[in-house]
Amino acid sequence: MPRYPRAAKANTVLDVGNLYLADLGLPIIANDHLYRTSVDMANGPYTLLVTHPADHLARNVVVTHTASDTPDTLGTVTVNGTDVTGAPISEEITPVSGTAVAGTKAFKTVTSAVQAGWAIDETEGTADKIEIGFGDLVGLPLAIRQYPQVQAGSQVFLGMFDGAIVAVTAIIDIDDLSECTITTAETFDGSKKFMALIRR
């Protein structure tokens, strides 16, 4: 009797031989201030508004700086949270003056964002502003760490978005699941299914 594969569910992987169908759910558009709307920079933890995007997918964190006049000494922001499996992860992001800096790790949840090394510009005396949100990278649910023979992003060889085959950009790190991400030039809007076929 022939075997028929089970349906994949969001944030899961369907194993068919050495092929894995990763269901990446319904990604929503990136939001650069979801976790923290514009607030004065200050050393210590920022008060977060939420802990995860509405799509419940693992997404990379984006830190945006706005100078009030002469840029302050910006220091670093350490983001803490969990990856797609619930394991704790951390990433240090260095803000750049007047720029949105995107992290590379995919956070399923963000539990804290802690500023360090910030110093106000004494000639001006007004703190710069910071926002914290999420970007276009979606975390892959495949535990690449279990399969050391997977060596490069070329292992993700097919992307499907809203039922159509699309070009994707994938990054695979065999040592860190949170660094295994995928994105596409298509527009995320929370209503279109995103999937990827991965070979082991």
N, C-alpha and C positions, 0 to 999 in steps of 0.2 A: 504494500500500500504506500503511495507517495506521501512524503512529509510536506506540510505546508507551514511556512514561517508564521510566527505569531506577529500580531500588530505591535509596532513600536509605540511607546508612550513618551511624552515630553520628558527631557532630561534622562533618557535611557538610551540603550544601544541594543539593536537587534542583531544577533550573531548568526550569520548564514555562511557556514564553512569558514573561510578566512576573510570574509567581508563583513563589515559592521555598518549598519544603517543607524546613524545618530539622528534622533529626532530632537531638534533644537527649539521646538515650540513656536511661539508667535512673538518674535522680538518686537519691542516698541522702539520708537525713535529715541536717539540719545538725548540726554538731558543734563546740561552742564551745571545745574544747581539743585538736583534732586535731594542730595544728602544734606547740603548746607547752602542756603541762599546767601547773597552777599552780606558779609560781616567784616568788621575790623579785624585785621590780623593781630594775633596775640599768641604768645607761647603757652602751651598746654593744650588740653583737648577742646575741640570745637563741639558744640551741641549739635547733634545730628537730628534731622527732621524725620527720617525714616531709616530703615536698615537694609532695604532691598528695593530694586525696581518692581514695578507692578507686573512685569512679565514673569517674575520669579526665576529668571535665568541668571547665570553667572556672567557678569559684565565687567569690563575694565573701568577703573576709576579715573576721572579727569579733574585736575586742579587748575582753576583759572585765577590769575592775579590781575588786579586793576590798581594802578598807581594813583594816589591822590594828587601828587605833584612830582617831586623827586622820589624815585623808588626807594623803599626801605631796604634793609638787608633782609633777604627773604627766607634764608634758612631752608628747612626741609619739612615735609608733612609725612608722617608715618601712618599708613592706613592699615588697620587690623580688621580681620573678619574671618570668613570661612570660604573654602572652595566648593565646587559643585557636590562633593561627597560629604561636606560638613567638617572637613579637617581644617584646623586653624592655619591661616596664612597671614603674611605681613608684607607690605611693600613700602619702600621709601621713595617719595616723589619730590623732586626739587622744582619748586615754582620758578618760572621765568617771567621777567617783567613784561606785563601787558599781554601775556600769552596763555593759552590753554594747553597744559601739559598732560598728555594721556599716559597712564600707566600701562603696563603690559600684562599684568596678572588679572585673571577673571575671578571676581568676588561674587559668590552667591549671596552673602550677607556682608555688610560693613558694620562693625560694632564700635569702632572708634577711629578718629582722625586727629592726630596729635602733632601740633606745631612745635618745632624746636629751632633755635638759632635765629629767630626773627629779632630785628632791632629797628626801631623807628629812626627815620632820618631827622636828626636833631635840628637841622636848619629849618625844617618845615613844621614838625611837631604834630602832624596828622597821620594817623595810621593808614596804611594801604588796605585794600579790600581783597577778600578771597571768597571763592565759591568752590563747592565740591559736588561733582555729579558723576555721571557714567557715560561711557563712549560707545563706539560701534562694535567692539570686539565681543564675541559671544564665546563663553567657555565650552569646550568640548567635553561631553560626559564620559568619553572613553578613557579608561584608566590606562593611559599609555605606559605608565611606569611598570605595569605588569608584563609588558611586551618589549624587551630591550632591543629586539630586532628591528623595531620601527625607528628609522633614523632621521627622517626629514618630512617637511610639510607636504612633499609630493605624495605621501601616503594617502592624503585626502584628495581623491581624484575626481570627485563629482559632487557638485552642489545643486540642490533643488530648492527653488523659492517660488511659492505660490503655484506649484505644479509644473514649473518650467525649469529646464537645466540652465544654470547660471555660472558665471565665473566666480571663483572664490579665492580669497587669500587665507591660507592656513599656516599656523605656526605650531610645531610640535616640539616639546621638550621632554625627552624620555625620563628626566629626573624630577620634573615638577609638573603635576597635572594642571595647576593653576595657570601655567604658561602655555597650555595647549588651547589655542583660540582659533576662531574662524570668523570671517566677515565677508561681505559682498558689497558691490557698488549699488545694489538694488536698495530701495527705500523701505526701511522697517516702519510699520505703522500699527503693529499689534493685531493685525487681522490675517497675515499671510504666513503660512507654514514654511519653516526653514529646516532643511534636512541636509545631511552630508553622508556620502558613501565613503567608507574608509577601509583600506586594505591593511591587513595585519602584517 
